[in-house]
Amino acid sequence: MAQHTDLAALVENSPDNEWVRDAACGDLGLEKLDMFFVEAGRTLSKEVVAMCGDCPVRVECLAHAQFRELAGGYFGGVSPSKRRKLVSDVAHGSGESAAASERE
């Protein structure tokens, strides 16, 4: 099996994840991806917040996490607890957007 050195290479043959090639984190080595998975109650580094904030595929990243019901990690700059809240809000008809949730 081939050794993958970055996230973009990992999804090279995954057409449903082509958006990763344009992600701000797409050229990070796999060993650096743990910076998106912090313990509960801890915050992301300023570097990660800035990377997600400037990412051109932030919506696709968030949709990826929501569709796959990923329990951990920051996707699209949104924490797992905020993603759960978004799903709950949509299920209950409040329709709150990710951007509004982030301003809290």
Helices and strands as residue ranges (DSSP letters): H 7-10, G 15-22, G 30-36, H 46-53, H 58-67, H 80-91, H 98-102
